[in-house]
Amino acid sequence: MDDASSPLGDSLLSTLEMLWCTFDGGITQDEYWPLIAVLVEVLPRQAAAKVISVADANYDYWRVLDDALAFTPDFIPDWGWVDWMRDRLAPCGYEAWLRENGG
């Protein structure tokens, strides 16, 4: 199981690469919840928290995990933001990532 101190598993490397490509300047607050929504559709919540905290050091693993565990569709008032996030991830391999992760 992933936790704050465990190394990032090989299975998450493609996710991390996609996030680094998409968010080369870091993940903004406006991007945070839509990104969680997209990732937890495919990844376990612990894995989503791990990869976000590794991709952007401004996000503590435990805080992201709490947010990911608490996430419900109600956290996204406009699901257009989730579609926008998928579009943001697309040039960085989102479709291949989905296929690789069974999404």
Biopython code that builds the backbone (N, CA, C, O; Angstrom):
import numpy as np
from Bio.PDB.StructureBuilder import StructureBuilder

atoms = [
    (1, "MET", "N", (0.842, -1.181, 0.000)),
    (1, "MET", "CA", (0.000, 0.000, 0.000)),
    (1, "MET", "C", (0.889, 1.247, 0.000)),
    (1, "MET", "O", (1.905, 1.297, 0.694)),
    (2, "ASP", "N", (0.507, 2.219, -0.761)),
    (2, "ASP", "CA", (1.265, 3.463, -0.816)),
    (2, "ASP", "C", (1.080, 4.251, 0.466)),
    (2, "ASP", "O", (0.003, 4.264, 1.062)),
    (3, "ASP", "N", (2.154, 4.906, 0.874)),
    (3, "ASP", "CA", (2.064, 5.876, 1.945)),
    (3, "ASP", "C", (3.091, 6.962, 1.669)),
    (3, "ASP", "O", (3.773, 6.926, 0.645)),
    (4, "ALA", "N", (3.203, 7.900, 2.548)),
    (4, "ALA", "CA", (4.056, 9.061, 2.306)),
    (4, "ALA", "C", (5.519, 8.692, 2.109)),
    (4, "ALA", "O", (6.216, 9.346, 1.333)),
    (5, "SER", "N", (5.999, 7.660, 2.796)),
    (5, "SER", "CA", (7.417, 7.341, 2.730)),
    (5, "SER", "C", (7.762, 6.236, 1.739)),
    (5, "SER", "O", (8.941, 6.015, 1.462)),
    (6, "SER", "N", (6.783, 5.549, 1.207)),
    (6, "SER", "CA", (7.083, 4.463, 0.276)),
    (6, "SER", "C", (7.531, 5.023, -1.064)),
    (6, "SER", "O", (7.083, 6.092, -1.479)),
    (7, "PRO", "N", (8.421, 4.296, -1.744)),
    (7, "PRO", "CA", (8.843, 4.767, -3.065)),
    (7, "PRO", "C", (7.683, 4.653, -4.057)),
    (7, "PRO", "O", (6.757, 3.862, -3.876)),
    (8, "LEU", "N", (7.764, 5.447, -5.083)),
    (8, "LEU", "CA", (6.744, 5.415, -6.126)),
    (8, "LEU", "C", (6.919, 4.134, -6.928)),
    (8, "LEU", "O", (7.994, 3.883, -7.473)),
    (9, "GLY", "N", (5.888, 3.337, -7.002)),
    (9, "GLY", "CA", (5.968, 2.074, -7.733)),
    (9, "GLY", "C", (6.041, 2.292, -9.237)),
    (9, "GLY", "O", (5.600, 3.315, -9.760)),
    (10, "ASP", "N", (6.608, 1.306, -9.917)),
    (10, "ASP", "CA", (6.740, 1.373, -11.372)),
    (10, "ASP", "C", (5.398, 1.587, -12.058)),
    (10, "ASP", "O", (5.325, 2.217, -13.113)),
    (11, "SER", "N", (4.333, 1.057, -11.452)),
    (11, "SER", "CA", (3.012, 1.175, -12.069)),
    (11, "SER", "C", (2.525, 2.624, -12.122)),
    (11, "SER", "O", (1.625, 2.942, -12.900)),
    (12, "LEU", "N", (3.104, 3.499, -11.309)),
    (12, "LEU", "CA", (2.680, 4.906, -11.295)),
    (12, "LEU", "C", (3.609, 5.829, -12.089)),
    (12, "LEU", "O", (3.354, 7.029, -12.182)),
    (13, "LEU", "N", (4.674, 5.280, -12.657)),
    (13, "LEU", "CA", (5.624, 6.134, -13.370)),
    (13, "LEU", "C", (4.988, 6.835, -14.569)),
    (13, "LEU", "O", (5.257, 8.012, -14.808)),
    (14, "SER", "N", (4.159, 6.135, -15.315)),
    (14, "SER", "CA", (3.521, 6.782, -16.470)),
    (14, "SER", "C", (2.566, 7.879, -16.017)),
    (14, "SER", "O", (2.414, 8.891, -16.701)),
    (15, "THR", "N", (1.923, 7.688, -14.875)),
    (15, "THR", "CA", (1.042, 8.716, -14.325)),
    (15, "THR", "C", (1.863, 9.940, -13.937)),
    (15, "THR", "O", (1.493, 11.072, -14.248)),
    (16, "LEU", "N", (2.965, 9.702, -13.265)),
    (16, "LEU", "CA", (3.839, 10.805, -12.869)),
    (16, "LEU", "C", (4.372, 11.557, -14.077)),
    (16, "LEU", "O", (4.396, 12.788, -14.076)),
    (17, "GLU", "N", (4.796, 10.845, -15.096)),
    (17, "GLU", "CA", (5.295, 11.491, -16.312)),
    (17, "GLU", "C", (4.209, 12.339, -16.966)),
    (17, "GLU", "O", (4.480, 13.440, -17.443)),
    (18, "MET", "N", (2.984, 11.827, -16.989)),
    (18, "MET", "CA", (1.871, 12.584, -17.569)),
    (18, "MET", "C", (1.638, 13.869, -16.771)),
    (18, "MET", "O", (1.406, 14.928, -17.354)),
    (19, "LEU", "N", (1.700, 13.778, -15.440)),
    (19, "LEU", "CA", (1.486, 14.967, -14.613)),
    (19, "LEU", "C", (2.629, 15.962, -14.767)),
    (19, "LEU", "O", (2.385, 17.165, -14.855)),
    (20, "TRP", "N", (3.856, 15.491, -14.800)),
    (20, "TRP", "CA", (4.984, 16.404, -14.988)),
    (20, "TRP", "C", (4.883, 17.123, -16.328)),
    (20, "TRP", "O", (5.177, 18.315, -16.424)),
    (21, "CYS", "N", (4.470, 16.400, -17.350)),
    (21, "CYS", "CA", (4.311, 17.002, -18.679)),
    (21, "CYS", "C", (3.212, 18.060, -18.655)),
    (21, "CYS", "O", (3.389, 19.151, -19.197)),
    (22, "THR", "N", (2.096, 17.748, -18.041)),
    (22, "THR", "CA", (0.942, 18.653, -18.027)),
    (22, "THR", "C", (1.155, 19.849, -17.113)),
    (22, "THR", "O", (0.781, 20.969, -17.461)),
    (23, "PHE", "N", (1.743, 19.628, -15.966)),
    (23, "PHE", "CA", (1.850, 20.666, -14.927)),
    (23, "PHE", "C", (3.308, 21.035, -14.681)),
    (23, "PHE", "O", (3.796, 20.945, -13.554)),
    (24, "ASP", "N", (3.990, 21.444, -15.722)),
    (24, "ASP", "CA", (5.412, 21.760, -15.557)),
    (24, "ASP", "C", (5.634, 22.947, -14.632)),
    (24, "ASP", "O", (6.740, 23.125, -14.123)),
    (25, "GLY", "N", (4.620, 23.756, -14.404)),
    (25, "GLY", "CA", (4.718, 24.872, -13.467)),
    (25, "GLY", "C", (4.045, 24.599, -12.136)),
    (25, "GLY", "O", (3.902, 25.506, -11.316)),
    (26, "GLY", "N", (3.632, 23.362, -11.910)),
    (26, "GLY", "CA", (2.949, 23.006, -10.676)),
    (26, "GLY", "C", (1.437, 22.920, -10.866)),
    (26, "GLY", "O", (0.895, 23.411, -11.856)),
    (27, "ILE", "N", (0.781, 22.302, -9.925)),
    (27, "ILE", "CA", (-0.675, 22.099, -9.949)),
    (27, "ILE", "C", (-1.322, 23.236, -9.166)),
    (27, "ILE", "O", (-1.046, 23.420, -7.980)),
    (28, "THR", "N", (-2.180, 23.994, -9.833)),
    (28, "THR", "CA", (-2.845, 25.110, -9.163)),
    (28, "THR", "C", (-4.057, 24.610, -8.372)),
    (28, "THR", "O", (-4.515, 23.483, -8.561)),
    (29, "GLN", "N", (-4.558, 25.455, -7.496)),
    (29, "GLN", "CA", (-5.762, 25.111, -6.731)),
    (29, "GLN", "C", (-6.951, 24.861, -7.655)),
    (29, "GLN", "O", (-7.773, 23.990, -7.374)),
    (30, "ASP", "N", (-7.053, 25.607, -8.747)),
    (30, "ASP", "CA", (-8.157, 25.395, -9.692)),
    (30, "ASP", "C", (-8.061, 24.043, -10.393)),
    (30, "ASP", "O", (-9.071, 23.489, -10.826)),
    (31, "GLU", "N", (-6.861, 23.525, -10.501)),
    (31, "GLU", "CA", (-6.651, 22.247, -11.183)),
    (31, "GLU", "C", (-6.739, 21.051, -10.234)),
    (31, "GLU", "O", (-6.931, 19.917, -10.674)),
    (32, "TYR", "N", (-6.602, 21.300, -8.960)),
    (32, "TYR", "CA", (-6.465, 20.249, -7.956)),
    (32, "TYR", "C", (-7.659, 19.279, -7.907)),
    (32, "TYR", "O", (-7.477, 18.074, -8.077)),
    (33, "TRP", "N", (-8.863, 19.789, -7.678)),
    (33, "TRP", "CA", (-10.026, 18.899, -7.559)),
    (33, "TRP", "C", (-10.373, 18.214, -8.868)),
    (33, "TRP", "O", (-10.674, 17.020, -8.851)),
    (34, "PRO", "N", (-10.349, 18.913, -10.018)),
    (34, "PRO", "CA", (-10.590, 18.184, -11.266)),
    (34, "PRO", "C", (-9.553, 17.084, -11.513)),
    (34, "PRO", "O", (-9.879, 16.026, -12.052)),
    (35, "LEU", "N", (-8.298, 17.341, -11.116)),
    (35, "LEU", "CA", (-7.269, 16.308, -11.274)),
    (35, "LEU", "C", (-7.569, 15.110, -10.382)),
    (35, "LEU", "O", (-7.460, 13.968, -10.831)),
    (36, "ILE", "N", (-7.941, 15.346, -9.141)),
    (36, "ILE", "CA", (-8.320, 14.232, -8.270)),
    (36, "ILE", "C", (-9.475, 13.453, -8.900)),
    (36, "ILE", "O", (-9.456, 12.222, -8.905)),
    (37, "ALA", "N", (-10.465, 14.143, -9.423)),
    (37, "ALA", "CA", (-11.617, 13.481, -10.040)),
    (37, "ALA", "C", (-11.185, 12.566, -11.177)),
    (37, "ALA", "O", (-11.665, 11.438, -11.286)),
    (38, "VAL", "N", (-10.285, 13.045, -12.021)),
    (38, "VAL", "CA", (-9.824, 12.249, -13.165)),
    (38, "VAL", "C", (-9.006, 11.048, -12.689)),
    (38, "VAL", "O", (-9.193, 9.933, -13.177)),
    (39, "LEU", "N", (-8.113, 11.274, -11.750)),
    (39, "LEU", "CA", (-7.246, 10.183, -11.299)),
    (39, "LEU", "C", (-8.003, 9.103, -10.551)),
    (39, "LEU", "O", (-7.732, 7.920, -10.758)),
    (40, "VAL", "N", (-8.948, 9.469, -9.682)),
    (40, "VAL", "CA", (-9.633, 8.444, -8.888)),
    (40, "VAL", "C", (-10.661, 7.653, -9.706)),
    (40, "VAL", "O", (-11.202, 6.657, -9.226)),
    (41, "GLU", "N", (-10.926, 8.093, -10.924)),
    (41, "GLU", "CA", (-11.751, 7.269, -11.811)),
    (41, "GLU", "C", (-10.997, 6.002, -12.208)),
    (41, "GLU", "O", (-11.606, 4.998, -12.576)),
    (42, "VAL", "N", (-9.669, 6.056, -12.130)),
    (42, "VAL", "CA", (-8.835, 4.962, -12.627)),
    (42, "VAL", "C", (-7.944, 4.364, -11.544)),
    (42, "VAL", "O", (-7.767, 3.147, -11.490)),
    (43, "LEU", "N", (-7.392, 5.196, -10.694)),
    (43, "LEU", "CA", (-6.423, 4.755, -9.688)),
    (43, "LEU", "C", (-7.063, 4.642, -8.312)),
    (43, "LEU", "O", (-8.046, 5.323, -8.019)),
    (44, "PRO", "N", (-6.498, 3.776, -7.468)),
    (44, "PRO", "CA", (-6.905, 3.809, -6.053)),
    (44, "PRO", "C", (-6.585, 5.188, -5.476)),
    (44, "PRO", "O", (-5.651, 5.851, -5.927)),
    (45, "ARG", "N", (-7.336, 5.602, -4.513)),
    (45, "ARG", "CA", (-7.166, 6.944, -3.946)),
    (45, "ARG", "C", (-5.785, 7.147, -3.330)),
    (45, "ARG", "O", (-5.237, 8.248, -3.399)),
    (46, "GLN", "N", (-5.215, 6.106, -2.729)),
    (46, "GLN", "CA", (-3.872, 6.217, -2.174)),
    (46, "GLN", "C", (-2.850, 6.471, -3.284)),
    (46, "GLN", "O", (-1.924, 7.264, -3.112)),
    (47, "ALA", "N", (-3.020, 5.801, -4.409)),
    (47, "ALA", "CA", (-2.103, 5.982, -5.530)),
    (47, "ALA", "C", (-2.241, 7.382, -6.117)),
    (47, "ALA", "O", (-1.240, 8.006, -6.471)),
    (48, "ALA", "N", (-3.464, 7.877, -6.221)),
    (48, "ALA", "CA", (-3.681, 9.236, -6.719)),
    (48, "ALA", "C", (-2.998, 10.254, -5.810)),
    (48, "ALA", "O", (-2.363, 11.195, -6.285)),
    (49, "ALA", "N", (-3.135, 10.056, -4.499)),
    (49, "ALA", "CA", (-2.491, 10.966, -3.543)),
    (49, "ALA", "C", (-0.983, 10.898, -3.662)),
    (49, "ALA", "O", (-0.305, 11.924, -3.620)),
    (50, "LYS", "N", (-0.461, 9.704, -3.808)),
    (50, "LYS", "CA", (0.992, 9.534, -3.911)),
    (50, "LYS", "C", (1.528, 10.252, -5.139)),
    (50, "LYS", "O", (2.513, 10.985, -5.045)),
    (51, "VAL", "N", (0.901, 10.055, -6.275)),
    (51, "VAL", "CA", (1.436, 10.632, -7.506)),
    (51, "VAL", "C", (1.292, 12.155, -7.522)),
    (51, "VAL", "O", (2.171, 12.841, -8.044)),
    (52, "ILE", "N", (0.219, 12.697, -6.969)),
    (52, "ILE", "CA", (0.068, 14.155, -6.890)),
    (52, "ILE", "C", (1.139, 14.736, -5.975)),
    (52, "ILE", "O", (1.742, 15.760, -6.296)),
    (53, "SER", "N", (1.378, 14.090, -4.840)),
    (53, "SER", "CA", (2.367, 14.631, -3.894)),
    (53, "SER", "C", (3.792, 14.526, -4.430)),
    (53, "SER", "O", (4.644, 15.338, -4.072)),
    (54, "VAL", "N", (4.059, 13.550, -5.272)),
    (54, "VAL", "CA", (5.380, 13.442, -5.891)),
    (54, "VAL", "C", (5.502, 14.425, -7.060)),
    (54, "VAL", "O", (6.563, 15.013, -7.268)),
    (55, "ALA", "N", (4.431, 14.602, -7.812)),
    (55, "ALA", "CA", (4.464, 15.504, -8.971)),
    (55, "ALA", "C", (4.628, 16.958, -8.560)),
    (55, "ALA", "O", (5.261, 17.733, -9.276)),
    (56, "ASP", "N", (4.069, 17.339, -7.419)),
    (56, "ASP", "CA", (4.141, 18.727, -6.953)),
    (56, "ASP", "C", (4.381, 18.724, -5.445)),
    (56, "ASP", "O", (3.495, 18.377, -4.664)),
    (57, "ALA", "N", (5.579, 19.112, -5.054)),
    (57, "ALA", "CA", (5.975, 19.086, -3.638)),
    (57, "ALA", "C", (5.138, 20.020, -2.766)),
    (57, "ALA", "O", (5.213, 19.932, -1.540)),
    (58, "ASN", "N", (4.351, 20.905, -3.357)),
    (58, "ASN", "CA", (3.482, 21.787, -2.584)),
    (58, "ASN", "C", (2.286, 21.046, -1.993)),
    (58, "ASN", "O", (1.566, 21.589, -1.155)),
    (59, "TYR", "N", (2.080, 19.821, -2.424)),
    (59, "TYR", "CA", (0.949, 19.028, -1.945)),
    (59, "TYR", "C", (1.460, 17.882, -1.089)),
    (59, "TYR", "O", (2.109, 16.964, -1.590)),
    (60, "ASP", "N", (1.169, 17.938, 0.189)),
    (60, "ASP", "CA", (1.549, 16.909, 1.140)),
    (60, "ASP", "C", (0.705, 15.651, 0.908)),
    (60, "ASP", "O", (-0.508, 15.728, 0.710)),
    (61, "TYR", "N", (1.364, 14.507, 0.936)),
    (61, "TYR", "CA", (0.674, 13.238, 0.697)),
    (61, "TYR", "C", (-0.551, 13.065, 1.595)),
    (61, "TYR", "O", (-1.627, 12.708, 1.115)),
    (62, "TRP", "N", (-0.394, 13.310, 2.870)),
    (62, "TRP", "CA", (-1.492, 13.053, 3.807)),
    (62, "TRP", "C", (-2.664, 13.987, 3.561)),
    (62, "TRP", "O", (-3.817, 13.575, 3.694)),
    (63, "ARG", "N", (-2.395, 15.229, 3.208)),
    (63, "ARG", "CA", (-3.483, 16.159, 2.877)),
    (63, "ARG", "C", (-4.205, 15.706, 1.608)),
    (63, "ARG", "O", (-5.435, 15.703, 1.547)),
    (64, "VAL", "N", (-3.420, 15.323, 0.596)),
    (64, "VAL", "CA", (-4.035, 14.877, -0.658)),
    (64, "VAL", "C", (-4.822, 13.589, -0.419)),
    (64, "VAL", "O", (-5.916, 13.418, -0.957)),
    (65, "LEU", "N", (-4.267, 12.686, 0.387)),
    (65, "LEU", "CA", (-4.992, 11.449, 0.680)),
    (65, "LEU", "C", (-6.313, 11.743, 1.384)),
    (65, "LEU", "O", (-7.342, 11.169, 1.028)),
    (66, "ASP", "N", (-6.295, 12.619, 2.366)),
    (66, "ASP", "CA", (-7.545, 13.001, 3.030)),
    (66, "ASP", "C", (-8.551, 13.540, 2.023)),
    (66, "ASP", "O", (-9.727, 13.179, 2.056)),
    (67, "ASP", "N", (-8.086, 14.404, 1.129)),
    (67, "ASP", "CA", (-8.974, 14.973, 0.110)),
    (67, "ASP", "C", (-9.485, 13.894, -0.846)),
    (67, "ASP", "O", (-10.667, 13.868, -1.188)),
    (68, "ALA", "N", (-8.590, 13.008, -1.272)),
    (68, "ALA", "CA", (-8.992, 11.947, -2.201)),
    (68, "ALA", "C", (-9.993, 10.995, -1.549)),
    (68, "ALA", "O", (-10.948, 10.558, -2.191)),
    (69, "LEU", "N", (-9.775, 10.675, -0.276)),
    (69, "LEU", "CA", (-10.702, 9.785, 0.429)),
    (69, "LEU", "C", (-12.062, 10.440, 0.648)),
    (69, "LEU", "O", (-13.091, 9.766, 0.662)),
    (70, "ALA", "N", (-12.056, 11.754, 0.819)),
    (70, "ALA", "CA", (-13.311, 12.486, 1.041)),
    (70, "ALA", "C", (-14.008, 12.846, -0.263)),
    (70, "ALA", "O", (-15.165, 13.267, -0.258)),
    (71, "PHE", "N", (-13.305, 12.680, -1.377)),
    (71, "PHE", "CA", (-13.847, 13.124, -2.662)),
    (71, "PHE", "C", (-15.155, 12.423, -2.999)),
    (71, "PHE", "O", (-15.277, 11.202, -2.898)),
    (72, "THR", "N", (-16.121, 13.226, -3.399)),
    (72, "THR", "CA", (-17.367, 12.738, -3.971)),
    (72, "THR", "C", (-17.664, 13.621, -5.183)),
    (72, "THR", "O", (-17.091, 14.703, -5.305)),
    (73, "PRO", "N", (-18.523, 13.191, -6.056)),
    (73, "PRO", "CA", (-18.866, 14.040, -7.207)),
    (73, "PRO", "C", (-19.373, 15.426, -6.818)),
    (73, "PRO", "O", (-19.300, 16.357, -7.620)),
    (74, "ASP", "N", (-19.886, 15.573, -5.600)),
    (74, "ASP", "CA", (-20.377, 16.882, -5.155)),
    (74, "ASP", "C", (-19.262, 17.912, -5.019)),
    (74, "ASP", "O", (-19.535, 19.112, -4.990)),
    (75, "PHE", "N", (-17.995, 17.459, -4.933)),
    (75, "PHE", "CA", (-16.874, 18.389, -4.814)),
    (75, "PHE", "C", (-16.651, 19.168, -6.109)),
    (75, "PHE", "O", (-15.989, 20.206, -6.102)),
    (76, "ILE", "N", (-17.203, 18.672, -7.221)),
    (76, "ILE", "CA", (-17.039, 19.325, -8.516)),
    (76, "ILE", "C", (-18.387, 19.921, -8.917)),
    (76, "ILE", "O", (-19.248, 19.208, -9.433)),
    (77, "PRO", "N", (-18.579, 21.227, -8.684)),
    (77, "PRO", "CA", (-19.877, 21.822, -9.007)),
    (77, "PRO", "C", (-20.139, 21.878, -10.515)),
    (77, "PRO", "O", (-21.292, 21.900, -10.947)),
    (78, "ASP", "N", (-19.082, 21.901, -11.304)),
    (78, "ASP", "CA", (-19.221, 21.966, -12.757)),
    (78, "ASP", "C", (-18.314, 20.899, -13.364)),
    (78, "ASP", "O", (-17.096, 21.068, -13.409)),
    (79, "TRP", "N", (-18.908, 19.803, -13.830)),
    (79, "TRP", "CA", (-18.108, 18.702, -14.368)),
    (79, "TRP", "C", (-17.438, 19.073, -15.681)),
    (79, "TRP", "O", (-16.629, 18.304, -16.200)),
    (80, "GLY", "N", (-17.762, 20.235, -16.222)),
    (80, "GLY", "CA", (-17.015, 20.742, -17.369)),
    (80, "GLY", "C", (-15.547, 20.909, -17.023)),
    (80, "GLY", "O", (-14.686, 20.792, -17.894)),
    (81, "TRP", "N", (-15.250, 21.186, -15.742)),
    (81, "TRP", "CA", (-13.858, 21.304, -15.295)),
    (81, "TRP", "C", (-13.131, 19.969, -15.416)),
    (81, "TRP", "O", (-11.934, 19.940, -15.698)),
    (82, "VAL", "N", (-13.836, 18.875, -15.207)),
    (82, "VAL", "CA", (-13.215, 17.556, -15.328)),
    (82, "VAL", "C", (-12.915, 17.273, -16.801)),
    (82, "VAL", "O", (-11.851, 16.749, -17.131)),
    (83, "ASP", "N", (-13.845, 17.616, -17.675)),
    (83, "ASP", "CA", (-13.587, 17.471, -19.111)),
    (83, "ASP", "C", (-12.415, 18.351, -19.525)),
    (83, "ASP", "O", (-11.578, 17.940, -20.329)),
    (84, "TRP", "N", (-12.357, 19.566, -18.974)),
    (84, "TRP", "CA", (-11.240, 20.475, -19.245)),
    (84, "TRP", "C", (-9.925, 19.832, -18.797)),
    (84, "TRP", "O", (-8.916, 19.936, -19.495)),
    (85, "MET", "N", (-9.932, 19.168, -17.637)),
    (85, "MET", "CA", (-8.729, 18.509, -17.138)),
    (85, "MET", "C", (-8.315, 17.382, -18.069)),
    (85, "MET", "O", (-7.129, 17.229, -18.362)),
    (86, "ARG", "N", (-9.265, 16.598, -18.534)),
    (86, "ARG", "CA", (-8.931, 15.519, -19.474)),
    (86, "ARG", "C", (-8.296, 16.110, -20.736)),
    (86, "ARG", "O", (-7.335, 15.558, -21.271)),
    (87, "ASP", "N", (-8.837, 17.226, -21.201)),
    (87, "ASP", "CA", (-8.255, 17.902, -22.368)),
    (87, "ASP", "C", (-6.846, 18.399, -22.081)),
    (87, "ASP", "O", (-5.981, 18.341, -22.955)),
    (88, "ARG", "N", (-6.603, 18.885, -20.872)),
    (88, "ARG", "CA", (-5.254, 19.340, -20.472)),
    (88, "ARG", "C", (-4.268, 18.179, -20.471)),
    (88, "ARG", "O", (-3.114, 18.340, -20.867)),
    (89, "LEU", "N", (-4.720, 17.012, -20.027)),
    (89, "LEU", "CA", (-3.857, 15.836, -19.940)),
    (89, "LEU", "C", (-3.629, 15.163, -21.299)),
    (89, "LEU", "O", (-2.637, 14.457, -21.481)),
    (90, "ALA", "N", (-4.532, 15.377, -22.239)),
    (90, "ALA", "CA", (-4.492, 14.673, -23.523)),
    (90, "ALA", "C", (-3.156, 14.807, -24.268)),
    (90, "ALA", "O", (-2.631, 13.791, -24.723)),
    (91, "PRO", "N", (-2.582, 16.004, -24.413)),
    (91, "PRO", "CA", (-1.315, 16.096, -25.146)),
    (91, "PRO", "C", (-0.150, 15.376, -24.456)),
    (91, "PRO", "O", (0.904, 15.173, -25.059)),
    (92, "CYS", "N", (-0.343, 15.000, -23.213)),
    (92, "CYS", "CA", (0.709, 14.337, -22.438)),
    (92, "CYS", "C", (0.446, 12.850, -22.248)),
    (92, "CYS", "O", (1.016, 12.221, -21.357)),
    (93, "GLY", "N", (-0.419, 12.291, -23.088)),
    (93, "GLY", "CA", (-0.606, 10.847, -23.090)),
    (93, "GLY", "C", (-1.788, 10.313, -22.302)),
    (93, "GLY", "O", (-1.775, 9.154, -21.887)),
    (94, "TYR", "N", (-2.807, 11.129, -22.088)),
    (94, "TYR", "CA", (-3.953, 10.696, -21.282)),
    (94, "TYR", "C", (-4.622, 9.434, -21.837)),
    (94, "TYR", "O", (-4.919, 8.515, -21.073)),
    (95, "GLU", "N", (-4.860, 9.374, -23.135)),
    (95, "GLU", "CA", (-5.552, 8.209, -23.718)),
    (95, "GLU", "C", (-4.724, 6.938, -23.539)),
    (95, "GLU", "O", (-5.273, 5.893, -23.189)),
    (96, "ALA", "N", (-3.419, 7.010, -23.774)),
    (96, "ALA", "CA", (-2.543, 5.850, -23.575)),
    (96, "ALA", "C", (-2.524, 5.460, -22.098)),
    (96, "ALA", "O", (-2.523, 4.275, -21.764)),
    (97, "TRP", "N", (-2.510, 6.454, -21.222)),
    (97, "TRP", "CA", (-2.525, 6.200, -19.781)),
    (97, "TRP", "C", (-3.812, 5.473, -19.383)),
    (97, "TRP", "O", (-3.783, 4.530, -18.592)),
    (98, "LEU", "N", (-4.932, 5.919, -19.936)),
    (98, "LEU", "CA", (-6.218, 5.245, -19.647)),
    (98, "LEU", "C", (-6.166, 3.772, -20.054)),
    (98, "LEU", "O", (-6.544, 2.889, -19.284)),
    (99, "ARG", "N", (-5.690, 3.522, -21.279)),
    (99, "ARG", "CA", (-5.611, 2.141, -21.769)),
    (99, "ARG", "C", (-4.670, 1.319, -20.877)),
    (99, "ARG", "O", (-4.970, 0.174, -20.536)),
    (100, "GLU", "N", (-3.550, 1.905, -20.511)),
    (100, "GLU", "CA", (-2.560, 1.198, -19.676)),
    (100, "GLU", "C", (-3.128, 0.844, -18.308)),
    (100, "GLU", "O", (-2.768, -0.185, -17.738)),
    (101, "ASN", "N", (-3.997, 1.669, -17.786)),
    (101, "ASN", "CA", (-4.542, 1.471, -16.447)),
    (101, "ASN", "C", (-5.944, 0.872, -16.443)),
    (101, "ASN", "O", (-6.608, 0.839, -15.407)),
    (102, "GLY", "N", (-6.387, 0.405, -17.592)),
    (102, "GLY", "CA", (-7.678, -0.273, -17.662)),
    (102, "GLY", "C", (-8.881, 0.642, -17.606)),
    (102, "GLY", "O", (-9.994, 0.190, -17.336)),
    (103, "GLY", "N", (-8.670, 1.933, -17.859)),
    (103, "GLY", "CA", (-9.761, 2.906, -17.810)),
    (103, "GLY", "C", (-10.513, 3.028, -19.084)),
    (103, "GLY", "O", (-11.456, 3.815, -19.171)),
]
sb = StructureBuilder()
sb.init_structure("model")
sb.init_model(0)
sb.init_chain("A")
sb.init_seg("    ")
for serial, (resi, resn, name, xyz) in enumerate(atoms, 1):
    if name == "N":
        sb.init_residue(resn, " ", resi, " ")
    sb.init_atom(name, np.array(xyz, "f"), 0.0, 1.0, " ", f" {name:<3s}", serial, name[0])
structure = sb.get_structure()
